[in-house]
Amino acid sequence: MQATDTHLHSPDSSFDGGDLDCGNGLLLLIRKHIDPLPRGGLLEIRSSEISVEEDLPAWARLTGNELISWTKKNRQWSFLIAKGKLSERSAAALHLSPVAHDGHVVKIIIPSQLPSPAAAASIAPLSVMGIGSWPRPRWMLQAKHEHMEGRLDEASFQATADDAVRLAVSAQLRAGVDVVTDGEQRRDSYASFVGGLLDNCQLIPLTDLLPLVDDPEEFARELRALDVPAEEVRHPAVFGPLGRSRPLALHEFEFARTLTDKPVKIALPGPYLLTRTMWLECISDRAYNNREQLATDIVRVLREEIAYLLASGTALIQLDEPVLSEVVFSGSVSKRSFMCGALSEKNDIPIELGFAKELINAVTAGFPKERIALHMCRGNWTPDESAALSGDYTPLIDTLAHLNVGSLLLELCTPRAGEMEILRAIPDDVRIGVGICNQKHAHIECLEHVLEKGERAIQLFGKERVLFTPDCGFATFADNPLASEQIAEQKLRVISTASGILRKRHGVSH
């Protein structure tokens, strides 16, 4: 497309990116302004940075937005881009208020003192629980997208999410679980949702990152091969010092506990996962000198959230760290991997495992160990087993054995995870949450198989230490669920039935 003298259409919103390039903050400003626009809305991007002449048309093409026209006067560029296609434009797009953005980071307020834990219901041996996520109804997904794009107000979104949580909790209760989650209905994914809640962080579509990698086309092919819906998955991007001026998940717990008297579990992305996810050299190094400095603030905000969750009576807080398996099973130490959202590169295995252990123990220090759990699996974004990582727990045992957590909730159903016997090296005061059904497969496990697996776990670890779960969540990424609500409920019901038989067999009362 050739430059024109003027734009034939008037923008609905505009901003001046100055001399920022796509790898140094311009994409964040674009996302700030384009997200609130309806489909067909027009955004003008003004810039004095020479690289945008090539990069912005490429960005528009890769992200599915339409470049309408562009002008160049001296060293000043102006690009007019339609959100989606100009043909989607409606009359509503003609009456928009400009989106304001002052370019300043949010001031961080650090609590001077964190609250002490309150009492919570205990979790009995052989209890059954989901890992966290539950398939969202279609109307919940629509509300989530409209809210993220600025077309649904906060109150309406939360009311819609409340209805979805009611359905998710009801399904779990019908299935007979002993510990309930809210199904992560308010989240776009199990981890990246924090990018929309933390100060000085925002969610950007995965496609926005394509211009930032060395080989965008190869990276796009890699995502397609992994069955990752890049146009629907959003990624947290840091543009200033991180802070927690609003809860990450406390509101999830407070609503879920109104729906049941059973213990409620809340899952949070772990500190190593968040550090690997948020540390993108081309973006986050504007706010932090290195990933260790970023990790310090991640540890702080997670400790703040955990303290308030425990003080409110959350029975169990689960830190999700599936990327630990990526460290030891993905091969090349420098290979970039999607692995549940962690796009940044890594160092060699001992360094990464040591860094992860240090971060997790820094987050959990001083909290009641019995109310903290850690979950890991080998990838949960596609039903294609060949795309998931494979390997037993041997290279992770030393790390897992030295974490300050009271429970390990682990993938153990699939052959990819190896044998349970390896976990006998875990200290006796740590419970083992045995993944006992495969959430990726549509078939429902037979009761005899689940009973056999459960009995084997009891013989290995003792009845007091065993909990039962699926291998992972049923809808880790909101737009890419791995099971329907009906299948998820049936799988949990089989686990609950097996648990009831095993409790009676071993004299365990609830």
Secondary structure, 3 states (H helix, E strand, C coil): CCCCCCCCCCCCEEEECCCCCHHHHHHHHHHHHHCCCCCCCEEEEEECCCCHHHHHHHHHHHHCCEEEEEEEECCEEEEEEECCCHHHCCHHHHCCCCCCCCCCCCCCCCCCCCCCCCCCCCCCCCCEECCCCCCCCHHHHHHHHHHHCCCCCHHHHHHHHHHHHHHHHHHHHHHCCCEECCCCCCCCECCHHHHHCCEEEEEEEHHHHHHHCCCHHHHHHHHHHCCCCCCCCEEEEEEEEEECCCCCCHHHHHHHCCCCCCCEEEEEECHHHHHHHHCCCCCHHHCCCCHHHHHHHHHHHHHHHHHHHHHCCCCEEEEECCHHHHHHHCCCCCCCCCHHHCCCCCCCHHHHHHHHHHHHHHHHCCCCHHHEEEEECCCCCCCCHHHCCCCCCHHHHHHHHCCCCCEEEECCCCHHHCCHHHHHHCCCCCEEEEECCCCCCCCCCCHHHHHHHHHHHHHHHCHHHEEEECCCCCCCECCCCCCCHHHHHHHHHHHHHHHHHHHHHHCCCC
